[in-house]
Amino acid sequence: MIRARIGVYHQYLKEYFRVFPASQILVLKLEDYSKEPAEIIRKIFEFLELSAFPPEKLSNFTQSKKPANSRRTNDSTIGPMLPETRRLLQNFYWPHNEQLGALLGKTFNYNLDEMN
């Protein structure tokens, strides 16, 4: 089952921005957390105006055995995504990613990520 609408983030975020000021909303990419979990945790604490997370405890969160954005164990034998499937998903998400980029700025434009 494909749940494509879940990835149409701009629709959900627009609703939050109608209720809350942008200064009260922190949006992060899971991909960034996977690459630099300690930096993302630092950003979260800073955003929440909390004192820095103790470095000696940070490893409990950053030393995960499994990357944050990975397949479930049962799906690991399926193999890589077919090029046709990737193209179909890219075409579906392209306009939504453009709207997300317009809403949040270039750092959230997944279309630019796909080009690099």
C-alpha positions as a LaTeX table, in Angstrom:
\begin{tabular}{lrrr}
\hline
Residue & $x$ (\AA) & $y$ (\AA) & $z$ (\AA) \\
\hline
Met1 & 0.00 & 0.00 & 0.00 \\
Ile2 & 1.34 & 3.42 & $-0.94$ \\
Arg3 & 0.53 & 6.25 & 1.44 \\
Ala4 & 1.77 & 9.07 & $-0.78$ \\
Arg5 & $-0.32$ & 11.81 & 0.84 \\
Ile6 & 1.63 & 11.44 & 4.09 \\
Gly7 & 4.65 & 12.98 & 2.33 \\
Val8 & 2.73 & 16.07 & 1.19 \\
Tyr9 & 4.15 & 18.05 & 4.11 \\
His10 & 3.22 & 21.55 & 2.98 \\
Gln11 & $-0.49$ & 20.81 & 3.41 \\
Tyr12 & $-0.05$ & 19.91 & 7.06 \\
Leu13 & 2.40 & 22.70 & 7.82 \\
Lys14 & 0.14 & 25.38 & 6.32 \\
Glu15 & $-2.47$ & 24.45 & 8.90 \\
Tyr16 & 0.03 & 24.86 & 11.74 \\
Phe17 & 1.15 & 28.24 & 10.36 \\
Arg18 & $-2.46$ & 29.42 & 10.37 \\
Val19 & $-2.65$ & 28.84 & 14.12 \\
Phe20 & 0.90 & 29.39 & 15.37 \\
Pro21 & 3.51 & 32.00 & 14.46 \\
Ala22 & 6.43 & 30.65 & 12.44 \\
Ser23 & 8.77 & 31.49 & 15.31 \\
Gln24 & 7.07 & 28.76 & 17.37 \\
Ile25 & 7.53 & 26.03 & 14.78 \\
Leu26 & 10.73 & 24.10 & 14.12 \\
Val27 & 10.72 & 21.86 & 11.07 \\
Leu28 & 13.61 & 19.46 & 10.56 \\
Lys29 & 14.50 & 16.88 & 7.94 \\
Leu30 & 14.86 & 13.29 & 9.07 \\
Glu31 & 17.73 & 13.00 & 6.58 \\
Asp32 & 19.61 & 15.70 & 8.50 \\
Tyr33 & 19.03 & 13.86 & 11.77 \\
Ser34 & 20.36 & 10.66 & 10.19 \\
Lys35 & 23.53 & 12.48 & 9.07 \\
Glu36 & 24.17 & 14.60 & 12.16 \\
Pro37 & 21.97 & 13.58 & 15.10 \\
Ala38 & 23.97 & 15.51 & 17.71 \\
Glu39 & 23.66 & 18.75 & 15.71 \\
Ile40 & 19.91 & 18.31 & 15.26 \\
Ile41 & 19.43 & 17.60 & 18.98 \\
Arg42 & 21.44 & 20.75 & 19.73 \\
Lys43 & 19.13 & 22.75 & 17.40 \\
Ile44 & 16.04 & 21.35 & 19.11 \\
Phe45 & 17.29 & 22.25 & 22.57 \\
Glu46 & 18.30 & 25.72 & 21.38 \\
Phe47 & 14.88 & 26.24 & 19.73 \\
Leu48 & 13.13 & 25.21 & 22.95 \\
Glu49 & 15.44 & 27.50 & 24.92 \\
Leu50 & 16.66 & 24.61 & 27.05 \\
Ser51 & 20.15 & 24.29 & 28.43 \\
Ala52 & 22.45 & 22.21 & 26.25 \\
Phe53 & 22.00 & 18.47 & 26.37 \\
Pro54 & 24.79 & 16.90 & 28.44 \\
Pro55 & 27.37 & 15.53 & 25.97 \\
Glu56 & 27.91 & 12.37 & 28.04 \\
Lys57 & 24.21 & 11.49 & 27.61 \\
Leu58 & 24.00 & 12.52 & 23.98 \\
Ser59 & 25.49 & 9.24 & 22.79 \\
Asn60 & 22.37 & 7.44 & 24.08 \\
Phe61 & 20.46 & 9.19 & 21.27 \\
Thr62 & 23.10 & 9.41 & 18.60 \\
Gln63 & 24.58 & 5.89 & 18.67 \\
Ser64 & 21.61 & 4.13 & 17.14 \\
Lys65 & 22.20 & 0.70 & 15.69 \\
Lys66 & 19.77 & 1.46 & 12.87 \\
Pro67 & 19.66 & 4.69 & 10.85 \\
Ala68 & 16.61 & 6.86 & 11.53 \\
Asn69 & 15.44 & 6.66 & 7.93 \\
Ser70 & 15.76 & 2.98 & 7.05 \\
Arg71 & 13.62 & 0.07 & 6.02 \\
Arg72 & 11.90 & $-2.25$ & 8.42 \\
Thr73 & 13.71 & $-5.55$ & 8.95 \\
Asn74 & 11.04 & $-7.51$ & 7.05 \\
Asp75 & 11.45 & $-5.20$ & 4.03 \\
Ser76 & 15.23 & $-5.49$ & 3.79 \\
Thr77 & 15.11 & $-8.39$ & 1.32 \\
Ile78 & 12.89 & $-6.59$ & $-1.19$ \\
Gly79 & 15.81 & $-4.97$ & $-2.98$ \\
Pro80 & 16.33 & $-1.43$ & $-4.24$ \\
Met81 & 13.54 & 0.74 & $-5.56$ \\
Leu82 & 12.86 & 0.28 & $-9.25$ \\
Pro83 & 13.87 & 3.28 & $-11.39$ \\
Glu84 & 10.30 & 3.51 & $-12.73$ \\
Thr85 & 8.92 & 3.68 & $-9.19$ \\
Arg86 & 11.42 & 6.38 & $-8.22$ \\
Arg87 & 10.48 & 8.41 & $-11.31$ \\
Leu88 & 6.76 & 8.02 & $-10.57$ \\
Leu89 & 7.24 & 9.21 & $-6.97$ \\
Gln90 & 9.48 & 12.10 & $-8.03$ \\
Asn91 & 6.86 & 13.25 & $-10.53$ \\
Phe92 & 4.09 & 12.97 & $-7.94$ \\
Tyr93 & 5.99 & 14.86 & $-5.22$ \\
Trp94 & 7.62 & 17.50 & $-7.46$ \\
Pro95 & 4.83 & 20.14 & $-7.23$ \\
His96 & 4.32 & 19.44 & $-3.52$ \\
Asn97 & 8.04 & 19.79 & $-2.85$ \\
Glu98 & 8.02 & 23.10 & $-4.72$ \\
Gln99 & 5.26 & 24.33 & $-2.42$ \\
Leu100 & 7.14 & 23.06 & 0.63 \\
Gly101 & 10.26 & 24.90 & $-0.53$ \\
Ala102 & 8.24 & 28.09 & $-1.02$ \\
Leu103 & 6.76 & 27.72 & 2.47 \\
Leu104 & 9.97 & 26.91 & 4.35 \\
Gly105 & 12.82 & 28.10 & 2.14 \\
Lys106 & 15.34 & 26.43 & $-0.13$ \\
Thr107 & 16.72 & 24.11 & 2.53 \\
Phe108 & 13.47 & 22.17 & 2.40 \\
Asn109 & 13.20 & 21.91 & $-1.35$ \\
Tyr110 & 13.57 & 18.17 & $-1.91$ \\
Asn111 & 13.53 & 18.80 & $-5.66$ \\
Leu112 & 16.90 & 20.51 & $-5.30$ \\
Asp113 & 18.14 & 17.51 & $-3.28$ \\
Glu114 & 17.15 & 15.22 & $-6.15$ \\
Met115 & 19.21 & 17.27 & $-8.62$ \\
Asn116 & 22.40 & 17.03 & $-6.54$ \\
\hline
\end{tabular}
